[in-house]
Amino acid sequence: MYSIGEYARIAQVSKRLLRYYDEIGLFQPVKLDSETGHRYYSASQLPELNRILALKDLGLSLNQIQRFVRDDISPAEIQGMLSLKKAELEQQVLEELQRIRTIESRLKQIQDRDSLVKDVIVKQVPQQKLIGIRKVLPTNDSGENLFGSVINTLPEKNNSIYGAMTIVVHGDGVTSDRTDLELGRLLHKTNHAPLTTYDGLTLDTRSLPSATMATLIPPTGCCARLLGHNAIGEWVEANHYAFAGPVRLVFLELPKQPGDSDFVTEIQFPIRKRTADLNLLSIN
């Protein structure tokens, strides 16, 4: 048997917690010295204590834990609950990391806005052929699996047949609860037989219309897309243009690994001259 101090060291908890759990009847020592009041614990109690602590980490109240202990919930059930909690926490971490990246990109936009707006270039893009697929995804799907499926089916590098990997974002990609994406590789020839990806998707030939494009190659990194969209938006307004179609993301360099932010893209917004300028001062 171990004294409360020794047991606390073994179990990696505080003596105060052990005393409190004893007082509420949740986890009690194997022996209590009636004369000194000293508590003694056994190593055989560690599974019981770890079960209680695991349930606490799941967010259960002490009252709920007491009911679980009375019902003698099995280790397999606890493991299943912990796995679900782990997945939930991992998702929360990913969401917080995304929030941090967004904050960083907003700050960077404030710092670099003038230089980026000056880098916007207008050019004519002719009608193009693309072999790929159009798919509607829920907004919580980043599209990485779809991107990986397509890119693994087509050659890794541009050649005499295939051009740059391109994504067309139909709609604004923000306000809807779905993201409508068209993606594939540009083609240097008119026709191409359909291809099937490893997960059963069919890639076929499709046309992208010619357009006057406001384009920008933003700096690499997690902020690239937001910075590029912001800069083009400022340029378009300042030069009396309007958007005239879905944005295209043309990959000049692909990410080395899925999810990496080391890729290089050219953002292309179809534009047209405004027929009348908005009077911003008259808008409430």
N, C-alpha and C positions, 0 to 999 in steps of 0.2 A: 504493500500500500504506500501511497505517497501523501505527503502533507499538501495542503492547498497551494503553497508556493511552488513546490516541486511539480505538482500536477498542472498548474497554470503554465509553467515553462514547457512541459511536454506537449500540452494541448495547444500552445500558442494563443492563449486567451488571458484575460486579466483575472486577478483574484477577486476583484470587485464583481465581475460578471458571474463568476462561480457562486459567490455568496448570494447574489441577487436571484439567480436561477434556483438556488436552494430555498430561499425565502418564499418564492412563489410556487414551490413544489414542482418545477419543471425538470430540474436535474439535481439530484440529491447525492451526497456522499455515501459511500458504502458503510462508513462508520463515523459517528459523532461522539467525541469524548465528553461524557456527561460532566466531568469535573472541570476540564479546561475549556470546553466548547470548541476544541480544535476539530476541523473536518479532515477526513481522510478519503482518498479516492483510489480506484483501481484502474490499471491500464485497460482492463477488459471493458471499462465504461466508455472508452474513446469512440467506438462506433456510434453509440447512442448520442454522445455530445456532438460528433460531427454531423449526424443526421439533423439534430436541432439547428446547428449553425447553417447547414445547407438550406433548410427550410426558411431560416431567417434571411439568408441571402436571396431567396426567391421573392422576398417582399411580404411574407406572411407575418401577421401579428402574433404576439406571444400566445394569445388566447387560441388562435387558429392552430398554432404549433402544438399546444397542449392537446387539442382534439386529435391531431394527426398522431401524436405519440400514443395516446390512448387507443387509437384504432390500429396501431402497430403497422403503419405504412411500410411497404417493402422497399429494400434498397433499389430494386429495379424501377419502381414507380418514382422514387426520388431522383434517380439518374435521368429518367425521362423528363421530369419537370425541370431539372437543372439544364438539360440540353436545350429545352425550349427557351429557358431564361437566357442561356448563353447566346442563342441565335438572336433573341430580342435585343440584348445588350450590344452585340456586334453591329446590328442594324442601327442602333442609336449612335454608336461610335462613328459609323460611316456617314450618317446624317450630320453629325457635329463636324466631322472633317470637311464635308461639303460646305457647310456654313462658313467654316474658317476660310476655305478657298474663295468663296464668294466675297467675303469681307475683304480679303487681300486684293481681289480683283477690283472691287469698288475703289479701294484706296489707290491702287495703281492707276486706275482710269483718271482719278483726280490729278495725280502727279504727271501722267504722260499724255493727257488728252490733246494738247496742242500739236505735239510732234506726230502723233498717230493720225490726226485728221489731215495733216499736210501730206501724209503718205498715200492717201486714197487716190487711185488711178481709175479713170474711165476708159473702157475699151469695148470694142464690138466683139462679141462671141458668136461665131456662126452656129447654125444648127449642128447638133452633135448626136451621134449614136452611142448608146450605152448598153452593155449587157449586165443585167442585174434583176432586181426585184423591188416591188413596192409593197410595204407592209405597215399596218397600223399597230402600234404598240401602246400599252398602258404607260402613263407618264412615269411610273416608278421603275420602268424597264429602261436602262441606259442604252440599250441597243448593242451592247458589247458582244452578246452571243450571236446576234444576227450579223454584225460586222465580221466577227471571226469566221462564221460559217461561209460568208461570201468570199472573204479574202483568202481562205484556205482552198477554195475551189478554183480560183483564178491565179494566174502567174504572180509571183511575188513582186517582180519588177516590170516596168514598162518595156515594151518591145515593139516590133513592127506591126503587131496586131492590136495590142492593148495599150491604152493610155492610162491616165491618172485615175486612181480610185476617187469616186465622187459621191457625195450624199446630197440629195435634194430634200429640203425640209418643207413639206407642204403645210399650209397654215402657218400660224405664228409660232407653233411649238411650245407655247407657254400657257395660254388661257384655257385650252381644251384639256379634258381628262385623258386624251389620247394623243400620241405623236405619230404623224403620218410621214413615213420616211421612204424614199426611193434611193437605192444605193447599188453601186456596181462599178465596173471599169468602163471608161470611155473607149470607144472602138475607132481604129483607123480605117476600117473597111465597113461596107454597107450592111452586110449580113453576117450572121453568126448562128450556128446551130444552138438550140437550147442546151443548158447544162443543168445537172442535178447535184446539189450539195450533199455532203455526207449525212445531213439530217433530213434529207428528202425535199428540200425547197427547189423550185424550178427557177433558173435564171434565164431570161429571154431578152431579145433585143427590143429596145425602146428608144424613142426620140426625145431629145431635149431641144426646145425651140431656140432660134437665134434671139439675141437680146443685146441691148446696150447695158453694160454692167458697171456698177461702182464696185471696185475691187480693192482689197487690202490683204497683205500678208502680215498678220500680227506677230509679235514676238512669241516664241514657244513658251510652253508652260500651261498650268491649269487655268490661267486667266485669259488665254488667247482668244477664245471665242467671244467672251463677254466684251473684252477690250475692242476687238474688231467690229462687233455689232454696234457698240457705242460710237466708235469713231466714224463709221460709215453713216450712221444715223445723223450725226452732227453735220457731216459734209453735205449729205443730201438736202437737209433743211437749209443750210447756209447758201447752197447754190441753186435753190429753187427747183429741185427735182422732187419726184414722188416715186415710191416703190411700185413695181409693175409685175410682180410675180414672186414665186418661191425662191428663197435663198439657196445658193449652192455652196458646198464646202468641197473644194478640190484639194486632194492631198498631194503635196509636192514631195513630202517624205512621210512614210507611214510610221506609226509607233513601233518600236522594237519589240515590245511585249504588250498584250492586251491590257488596257487600263492605264498605260504609260501616257505621260503628257509631253513627250519629247518629239511629237510629230510636228510637221510644218504644213499649214493649210493656207490656201488662198480663199478668202471669203468673197463671194460674188453675189451682189444684190442687183437684180434687174431693175432698171430705172427708166423714167420718162420725164420730160419737162412738164412742170405744173402749168395748167392752163390759167390758173388764178392762184395767187398767194393767199394764205390764211392771214387774217389780221389777228395776231395773237392777243393784242390789247383788248379786242372786243369779246374774247372768250372768257366767260365767268368761271 
